[in-house]
Amino acid sequence: MSSTSDDGGETIESIRSRHRDAAADVVPEHTQLYIGGEWQDAASGETFDTLNPTTGEVLASVARGGEADIDRAVEAAWDAYDEEWSETSRAERQALLTEIADRVEEHQEELATLETLDNGKTLMEARMDVGGVAEQFRFFAGATNSQSGHTRDEPGVHGEVIREPYGVVGQIIPWNFPLAMASWKLAPALAAGNCSVLKPAEQTPLSVLRFLEIVDDVVPDGVVNVVTGYGEEAGDPLSRHEGVRKLAFTGSTAVGKQIMRNAAENVTDVTLELGGKSPIVVHADADPEEAVGVIAMAIFANTGECCEAGSRLFVHDDVAEPILEGLIGAAEGMTVGDPLKEETDVGPKVSQEQVDRTMDYLERAKEGGATFLAGGDAPDDEALSNGCFVTPTLVEGLDHDHEAVQEEIFGPVLEVFRWDDYDEMMTLANDVDYGLAGGVITNDLELADRTARDIEAGYIWVNTWHEMSPGLPYGGYKQSGIGRELSVETLDYYTQAKSVKYGLD
């Protein structure tokens, strides 16, 4: 059965008209590269179109950056670092980051609408994301004064450890949280004293470009540079560039491995936040209604396009029936439709390519003997036929070693497993290559603590999901990444330790 579609008398043309009107107000004036504080065409003169995944229409043509543009951006970043940014005080950087946060808050609705148009996430979700962007810059504004070195003193010995920025860092972000991921990268990099060359995902470049328009008069020229383009044309040369001293990447594990290989050419340090296949463990004492709310949030938020999405459900036999009944009702009751409308629960996926990828996994799941409890198709509303929609889906009956279980689908697809033996269940919960996140649903604190410690993942939620508090490090175990973001510790990943030993004899 399909989820509820938001027809409401809608037609393809009425949705397109709404989106065109919104785009006229928020699509950035500049869709070029941002290098050295100036808007510039790509060296090739080429552009590419960014599409609205709700309507299939072109939102804007964006500069198609390449290797020559990466070279220019890295040079501009080093000029800014050598001539000005390396001499800034912590107080100056703190003031800058605070002003950026203020600007983002002033433009929250505009930026949220632009995210919805370019990515497809609902307006409610986009507002939350943009609020989180301001929160990141404000958090790292405060964190600028938290980092310090240390000394070693004993008779005849004095030494000190100094933390110094890398200088120029390369940062590559994904399409699922465009502006939020930019803030996760830029805020700590700037707080630590670095300049940046940032490459947004080619599917969703617009909110980052609009962000640069908003803060252009705040950020010194060359401190932040943005090169839009495709991964193989702009991301690859950025990750290989000998002028880049540090790389930070968020995206798939497959691409993350390539980033590591590229970085190895120059022994460049890396921070990687990669894929996930996160388990949700539901114990026998869980309240079914509360559990359904947490599970639905874990997998269906942002159309399932979250690295940390809870995509494998391990539900205890004692509560499996009421929880699955509730999840079926929740999935089928969600409104799939125009993400600009406040009542929409699930918007489109970011692209037709991602729809095809999800549907391919679902087809293989059917061939593997899966039972579809809900969803598994596109909504049947004609008004949505030009968009990239997939209904919220529940799947049961797959072997845990099936590829649809082992691999990241990155869509609104939840795979269900029932259990009654804790040790056997936990073996399966950890039996994937990923370890980004996990969750526990129980009212027993002892069980919560035990389960949280047993799950092999870097971020664990208890009776909630997707809530991330600045100050709690976020990152993965196993093939889900290297390094941590969102916390004071992140500054360590954007600085180098220098030891100074004084001869006192």
C-alpha positions as CSV (number, residue, x, y, z in Angstrom):
1,M,0.0,0.0,0.0
2,S,1.2,3.5,-0.8
3,S,1.4,6.4,1.6
4,T,-1.0,9.2,1.5
5,S,-0.3,11.6,-1.4
6,D,-1.0,15.3,-1.1
7,D,-3.4,15.8,-4.0
8,G,-5.7,18.5,-2.5
9,G,-6.7,19.4,-6.0
10,E,-3.0,19.8,-7.0
11,T,-1.8,19.5,-10.5
12,I,1.7,19.3,-12.0
13,E,1.3,22.9,-13.1
14,S,0.1,24.2,-9.8
15,I,3.1,22.7,-8.0
16,R,5.4,24.1,-10.7
17,S,3.9,27.5,-10.4
18,R,4.4,27.5,-6.6
19,H,8.0,26.5,-7.0
20,R,8.7,29.0,-9.7
21,D,7.4,31.8,-7.6
22,A,9.5,30.7,-4.6
23,A,12.6,30.3,-6.8
24,A,12.2,33.8,-8.1
25,D,12.6,35.1,-4.6
26,V,15.4,33.0,-3.3
27,V,17.7,31.6,-6.1
28,P,21.0,33.4,-5.7
29,E,22.0,36.1,-8.2
30,H,25.5,34.7,-8.4
31,T,25.9,31.1,-9.6
32,Q,29.6,31.3,-10.4
33,L,32.7,30.2,-8.5
34,Y,33.6,32.2,-5.5
35,I,37.4,32.7,-5.4
36,G,39.4,35.3,-3.6
37,G,36.2,37.2,-2.7
38,E,35.1,37.5,-6.3
39,W,32.4,35.8,-8.4
40,Q,34.2,34.2,-11.4
41,D,33.3,32.0,-14.3
42,A,34.9,28.6,-14.6
43,A,38.1,28.6,-16.6
44,S,36.4,26.4,-19.2
45,G,33.4,28.7,-19.3
46,E,31.1,25.7,-18.9
47,T,28.1,25.4,-16.6
48,F,25.7,22.7,-15.5
49,D,22.1,22.8,-14.5
50,T,20.8,22.1,-11.0
51,L,17.3,20.6,-11.0
52,N,14.3,20.9,-8.7
53,P,13.6,17.3,-7.6
54,T,9.9,18.1,-7.0
55,T,9.2,19.4,-10.5
56,G,12.1,18.3,-12.6
57,E,12.6,21.9,-13.8
58,V,15.9,23.7,-13.9
59,L,16.5,26.1,-11.0
60,A,19.8,27.6,-12.2
61,S,22.9,27.1,-14.3
62,V,26.0,26.9,-12.2
63,A,29.7,27.3,-13.0
64,R,31.3,23.9,-13.8
65,G,34.6,24.1,-12.0
66,G,37.6,22.0,-12.8
67,E,41.3,21.5,-12.0
68,A,42.4,25.0,-13.1
69,D,39.7,26.6,-10.9
70,I,40.9,24.5,-7.9
71,D,44.4,25.7,-8.5
72,R,43.1,29.3,-8.5
73,A,41.1,28.8,-5.3
74,V,44.0,27.1,-3.4
75,E,46.3,30.0,-4.5
76,A,43.7,32.6,-3.3
77,A,43.3,30.7,0.0
78,W,47.1,30.7,0.6
79,D,47.3,34.4,-0.3
80,A,44.6,35.2,2.2
81,Y,46.2,33.0,4.9
82,D,49.7,34.4,4.4
83,E,48.7,38.1,4.1
84,E,46.0,38.4,6.7
85,W,44.2,35.4,8.2
86,S,47.2,33.8,9.9
87,E,47.6,37.0,11.9
88,T,44.0,37.2,13.2
89,S,43.4,36.8,16.9
90,R,41.0,34.4,18.5
91,A,38.8,37.3,19.4
92,E,38.6,38.5,15.8
93,R,37.7,35.0,14.6
94,Q,35.1,34.7,17.3
95,A,33.5,38.0,16.3
96,L,33.5,36.8,12.6
97,L,31.8,33.5,13.3
98,T,29.2,35.2,15.5
99,E,28.4,37.7,12.8
100,I,28.0,34.8,10.3
101,A,25.6,33.1,12.7
102,D,23.6,36.3,13.0
103,R,23.4,36.7,9.2
104,V,22.2,33.1,8.8
105,E,19.4,33.6,11.4
106,E,18.3,36.8,9.7
107,H,17.9,34.9,6.4
108,Q,16.6,31.6,7.8
109,E,13.4,31.4,5.9
110,E,15.0,32.3,2.6
111,L,17.8,29.8,3.0
112,A,15.3,27.1,4.1
113,T,13.1,27.7,1.1
114,L,16.2,27.5,-1.2
115,E,17.3,24.2,0.4
116,T,13.8,22.8,-0.1
117,L,13.8,23.8,-3.8
118,D,17.3,22.4,-4.5
119,N,17.3,19.3,-2.3
120,G,13.6,18.3,-1.9
121,K,13.5,18.2,1.9
122,T,10.4,19.5,3.6
123,L,10.3,23.2,4.6
124,M,10.0,22.2,8.3
125,E,13.2,20.1,8.0
126,A,15.0,22.8,6.1
127,R,14.2,25.4,8.8
128,M,15.6,23.1,11.4
129,D,18.7,22.5,9.3
130,V,19.3,26.3,8.8
131,G,18.8,26.9,12.5
132,G,21.5,24.3,13.1
133,V,23.8,26.1,10.7
134,A,23.6,29.2,12.9
135,E,24.1,27.1,16.0
136,Q,27.3,25.6,14.5
137,F,28.9,29.0,13.8
138,R,27.9,30.2,17.2
139,F,29.2,27.2,19.0
140,F,32.6,27.4,17.3
141,A,32.7,31.1,17.9
142,G,32.8,30.2,21.6
143,A,35.1,27.3,21.0
144,T,37.9,29.6,19.6
145,N,39.1,30.4,23.1
146,S,38.8,26.8,24.4
147,Q,41.8,25.4,22.7
148,S,45.2,25.7,24.3
149,G,48.6,24.0,24.3
150,H,50.4,22.7,27.4
151,T,53.8,22.8,29.0
152,R,56.1,20.3,30.5
153,D,58.2,21.5,33.4
154,E,60.7,19.8,35.6
155,P,64.2,20.7,36.9
156,G,66.4,21.5,33.9
157,V,63.6,20.9,31.4
158,H,61.0,23.2,29.8
159,G,58.9,22.4,26.8
160,E,55.6,23.5,25.4
161,V,53.1,22.2,22.9
162,I,51.5,24.7,20.5
163,R,48.4,24.1,18.3
164,E,48.8,25.7,14.8
165,P,46.4,25.7,11.9
166,Y,47.2,23.8,8.7
167,G,46.8,26.9,6.6
168,V,44.6,25.8,3.7
169,V,42.1,23.0,4.0
170,G,40.0,21.3,1.3
171,Q,36.4,20.5,2.2
172,I,33.9,18.4,0.2
173,I,30.3,18.2,1.2
174,P,27.3,16.0,0.2
175,W,23.8,16.9,-1.1
176,N,21.6,15.6,1.7
177,F,22.3,18.6,4.1
178,P,24.0,21.1,1.9
179,L,24.2,24.2,4.1
180,A,24.4,22.2,7.4
181,M,27.3,20.2,6.1
182,A,29.1,23.4,4.9
183,S,28.7,24.8,8.5
184,W,30.1,21.5,10.0
185,K,33.2,22.0,7.9
186,L,33.6,25.8,7.7
187,A,32.9,26.8,11.3
188,P,35.7,24.7,12.9
189,A,38.1,25.3,10.1
190,L,37.8,29.1,10.5
191,A,37.7,28.9,14.3
192,A,41.0,27.1,14.2
193,G,42.6,29.7,11.9
194,N,42.5,28.0,8.5
195,C,41.3,29.2,5.1
196,S,39.1,26.9,3.0
197,V,38.4,25.7,-0.5
198,L,34.9,24.1,-0.4
199,K,33.3,22.0,-3.0
200,P,29.5,21.6,-2.7
201,A,27.7,18.6,-4.2
202,E,26.8,19.2,-7.8
203,Q,23.1,18.3,-7.0
204,T,22.7,21.0,-4.4
205,P,25.0,24.0,-4.8
206,L,22.6,26.9,-4.4
207,S,22.2,27.4,-0.7
208,V,26.0,27.5,-0.2
209,L,26.3,30.1,-3.0
210,R,23.5,32.2,-1.4
211,F,25.2,31.9,2.0
212,L,28.4,33.4,0.4
213,E,26.4,36.3,-1.0
214,I,25.0,36.9,2.5
215,V,28.4,36.9,4.3
216,D,30.5,38.2,1.5
217,D,31.2,41.6,3.2
218,V,32.0,39.8,6.5
219,V,34.5,37.2,5.4
220,P,37.9,38.5,4.2
221,D,38.6,37.8,0.6
222,G,40.1,34.4,0.0
223,V,39.4,33.0,3.4
224,V,36.5,30.9,2.1
225,N,36.5,29.9,-1.6
226,V,33.8,27.8,-3.3
227,V,34.3,25.8,-6.4
228,T,31.1,24.2,-7.8
229,G,31.3,21.2,-10.1
230,Y,31.4,17.5,-10.4
231,G,33.3,15.2,-8.2
232,E,35.6,13.8,-10.8
233,E,36.3,17.3,-12.3
234,A,36.6,19.4,-9.1
235,G,36.6,17.2,-6.1
236,D,39.3,14.8,-7.4
237,P,41.9,17.6,-8.1
238,L,41.0,19.2,-4.7
239,S,41.7,15.9,-2.9
240,R,45.0,15.5,-4.8
241,H,46.2,19.1,-4.5
242,E,49.7,19.5,-3.0
243,G,48.7,22.9,-1.6
244,V,46.0,21.5,0.5
245,R,47.3,20.5,3.9
246,K,44.1,18.9,5.3
247,L,41.0,17.3,3.7
248,A,37.5,16.9,5.2
249,F,34.9,14.9,3.4
250,T,31.3,13.8,4.1
251,G,29.7,11.3,1.7
252,S,29.7,7.7,0.7
253,T,32.2,5.2,2.0
254,A,33.2,4.3,-1.6
255,V,34.1,7.9,-2.4
256,G,35.7,8.3,1.0
257,K,38.1,5.5,0.2
258,Q,39.0,7.3,-3.0
259,I,39.6,10.5,-1.1
260,M,42.0,8.6,1.2
261,R,43.9,7.2,-1.8
262,N,44.2,10.6,-3.4
263,A,45.3,12.2,-0.1
264,A,48.0,9.6,0.3
265,E,49.8,11.0,-2.7
266,N,50.8,14.0,-0.6
267,V,50.4,12.4,2.8
268,T,47.5,14.8,3.5
269,D,45.6,14.5,6.7
270,V,41.9,13.5,6.4
271,T,38.7,13.7,8.3
272,L,36.0,11.4,6.9
273,E,32.3,11.1,7.8
274,L,31.0,8.3,5.7
275,G,28.1,5.9,5.3
276,G,26.0,4.1,7.8
277,K,23.6,1.2,8.3
278,S,22.5,2.0,11.8
279,P,20.7,-0.4,14.0
280,I,17.7,0.4,16.2
281,V,17.4,-2.0,19.1
282,V,14.0,-2.2,20.8
283,H,13.7,-4.0,24.1
284,A,10.7,-5.8,25.5
285,D,9.8,-3.1,27.9
286,A,9.5,-0.4,25.2
287,D,6.2,1.5,25.0
288,P,5.0,0.7,21.4
289,E,3.5,4.1,20.7
290,E,6.6,6.0,21.8
291,A,8.8,3.5,20.0
292,V,6.9,4.0,16.7
293,G,7.5,7.7,16.9
294,V,11.3,7.3,17.4
295,I,11.6,4.6,14.7
296,A,9.7,6.6,12.1
297,M,11.8,9.7,12.8
298,A,15.0,7.6,12.6
299,I,14.3,6.3,9.1
300,F,11.8,8.6,7.4
301,A,13.2,12.0,8.3
302,N,14.8,13.7,5.3
303,T,13.3,11.0,3.1
304,G,15.8,8.6,4.6
305,E,18.7,10.5,3.1
306,C,20.7,10.6,6.3
307,C,24.1,8.9,6.9
308,E,23.0,8.1,10.5
309,A,19.4,7.0,9.5
310,G,18.2,4.0,11.6
311,S,17.7,1.6,8.7
312,R,17.8,-1.8,10.5
313,L,15.2,-2.4,13.2
314,F,15.8,-5.2,15.8
315,V,12.5,-5.4,17.7
316,H,11.9,-7.8,20.6
317,D,9.3,-10.5,19.9
318,D,7.2,-9.4,22.9
319,V,6.5,-6.0,21.4
320,A,7.0,-6.7,17.7
321,E,3.3,-7.0,16.7
322,P,2.1,-3.7,18.1
323,I,5.2,-1.8,17.0
324,L,5.0,-3.1,13.4
325,E,1.3,-2.4,13.3
326,G,2.0,1.1,14.4
327,L,4.8,1.6,11.9
328,I,2.7,0.4,9.1
329,G,0.1,2.9,10.1
330,A,2.7,5.6,10.4
331,A,4.2,4.9,7.0
332,E,0.9,4.7,5.2
333,G,-0.4,7.8,7.0
334,M,2.5,10.1,6.0
335,T,1.7,12.8,3.4
336,V,4.1,12.5,0.5
337,G,4.0,15.6,-1.6
338,D,5.2,19.1,-2.3
339,P,7.9,19.9,0.3
340,L,7.0,23.6,0.2
341,K,3.6,22.8,1.8
342,E,3.6,22.8,5.6
343,E,1.5,19.6,5.8
344,T,3.9,17.5,3.8
345,D,5.8,14.8,5.8
346,V,7.9,13.3,3.0
347,G,9.3,15.2,0.1
348,P,11.2,13.9,-3.0
349,K,14.6,12.3,-3.1
350,V,17.3,14.6,-4.4
351,S,17.4,13.2,-7.9
352,Q,16.1,10.5,-10.3
353,E,19.4,8.8,-10.0
354,Q,18.8,8.3,-6.3
355,V,15.2,7.1,-6.9
356,D,16.6,4.5,-9.4
357,R,19.2,3.4,-6.8
358,T,16.6,2.9,-4.1
359,M,14.2,1.1,-6.4
360,D,16.9,-1.2,-7.6
361,Y,17.6,-2.2,-4.0
362,L,13.9,-2.8,-3.4
363,E,13.7,-5.0,-6.5
364,R,16.6,-7.0,-5.3
365,A,14.9,-7.3,-1.9
366,K,11.8,-8.7,-3.6
367,E,14.0,-11.2,-5.4
368,G,15.5,-12.1,-2.1
369,G,12.1,-13.1,-0.6
370,A,11.3,-9.9,1.3
371,T,7.8,-9.1,2.5
372,F,6.8,-5.5,2.0
373,L,4.7,-4.4,5.0
374,A,4.3,-0.9,3.5
375,G,5.5,1.2,0.6
376,G,8.0,0.0,-1.9
377,D,6.8,2.2,-4.8
378,A,6.2,5.7,-6.0
379,P,3.0,7.6,-5.0
380,D,0.3,7.2,-7.6
381,D,-0.6,10.9,-7.6
382,E,-0.3,12.3,-11.1
383,A,0.6,15.7,-9.7
384,L,3.8,14.2,-8.4
385,S,4.8,12.2,-11.5
386,N,7.5,14.6,-12.5
387,G,9.2,14.4,-9.1
388,C,11.6,12.1,-7.5
389,F,9.3,10.4,-5.0
390,V,9.5,7.1,-3.1
391,T,7.0,6.0,-0.5
392,P,8.0,5.2,3.1
393,T,8.8,1.5,3.0
394,L,9.0,-1.4,5.6
395,V,10.6,-4.7,4.6
396,E,10.7,-7.9,6.5
397,G,11.9,-11.4,5.8
398,L,15.4,-10.7,4.3
399,D,18.5,-12.6,5.4
400,H,20.8,-10.3,7.3
401,D,23.6,-10.9,4.8
402,H,21.4,-9.7,1.9
403,E,22.9,-6.8,0.0
404,A,19.9,-4.6,0.7
405,V,20.6,-5.1,4.4
406,Q,24.4,-4.8,4.3
407,E,24.6,-1.8,2.0
408,E,23.4,1.8,2.5
409,I,20.2,2.4,0.5
410,F,20.0,6.0,1.5
411,G,16.2,6.1,1.2
412,P,13.1,5.7,3.3
413,V,13.5,2.0,3.7
414,L,13.4,0.2,7.0
415,E,14.4,-3.5,7.3
416,V,12.8,-5.4,10.2
417,F,14.3,-8.2,12.3
418,R,12.7,-9.8,15.3
419,W,14.7,-11.1,18.3
420,D,14.5,-12.9,21.6
421,D,18.1,-13.7,22.3
422,Y,20.2,-10.6,23.1
423,D,23.6,-11.9,22.2
424,E,22.4,-13.3,18.9
425,M,20.7,-10.0,18.1
426,M,23.7,-7.9,19.0
427,T,25.9,-10.1,16.7
428,L,23.7,-9.2,13.8
429,A,23.4,-5.5,14.9
430,N,27.2,-5.2,14.5
431,D,27.4,-7.5,11.5
432,V,27.9,-4.7,8.9
433,D,30.9,-2.7,7.7
434,Y,29.5,0.5,9.1
435,G,29.5,2.0,12.6
436,L,28.2,5.6,12.3
437,A,25.3,5.5,14.7
438,G,22.8,3.3,16.6
439,G,19.9,3.6,18.9
440,V,18.2,1.9,21.9
441,I,14.6,2.1,22.9
442,T,14.0,1.0,26.5
443,N,12.8,2.4,29.8
444,D,15.5,0.4,31.7
445,L,18.7,2.6,32.2
446,E,20.8,-0.5,32.8
447,L,19.7,-2.1,29.5
448,A,20.2,1.2,27.7
449,D,23.7,1.5,29.0
450,R,24.6,-2.1,28.2
451,T,23.2,-1.9,24.7
452,A,24.8,1.5,23.9
453,R,28.1,0.1,24.9
454,D,27.7,-3.1,22.9
455,I,26.7,-1.4,19.6
456,E,29.8,-0.7,17.6
457,A,29.1,2.9,16.5
458,G,30.3,6.4,17.2
459,Y,27.0,8.0,18.2
460,I,24.2,6.3,20.1
461,W,20.7,7.6,20.8
462,V,18.5,6.4,23.6
463,N,14.8,6.9,23.1
464,T,15.3,9.5,20.5
465,W,17.0,10.0,17.1
466,H,18.7,12.6,14.9
467,E,19.1,15.0,17.8
468,M,22.7,16.3,17.8
469,S,23.9,18.6,20.5
470,P,27.0,20.8,19.8
471,G,29.7,19.6,22.1
472,L,29.0,15.8,21.7
473,P,31.6,14.5,19.1
474,Y,30.0,13.0,16.0
475,G,31.8,10.4,13.8
476,G,32.0,6.7,13.0
477,Y,33.6,3.4,13.8
478,K,34.8,0.9,11.2
479,Q,34.1,2.1,7.6
480,S,31.9,5.0,8.7
481,G,34.8,7.4,9.0
482,I,37.8,8.9,10.7
483,G,37.7,11.9,13.0
484,R,35.0,13.7,14.9
485,E,32.8,16.8,14.2
486,L,30.4,19.0,16.1
487,S,32.6,19.4,19.2
488,V,35.6,21.2,20.7
489,E,37.6,18.2,19.8
490,T,37.0,19.0,16.2
491,L,39.5,21.8,16.5
492,D,42.2,19.3,17.0
493,Y,41.5,17.9,13.6
494,Y,42.0,21.3,12.0
495,T,45.3,22.0,13.8
496,Q,48.7,20.5,14.1
497,A,50.7,20.0,17.3
498,K,54.1,21.5,17.5
499,S,56.5,20.8,20.4
500,V,59.1,23.3,21.5
501,K,61.9,22.1,23.7
502,Y,64.1,24.7,25.5
503,G,67.7,23.9,26.4
504,L,68.2,25.2,29.9
505,D,71.5,23.7,30.8
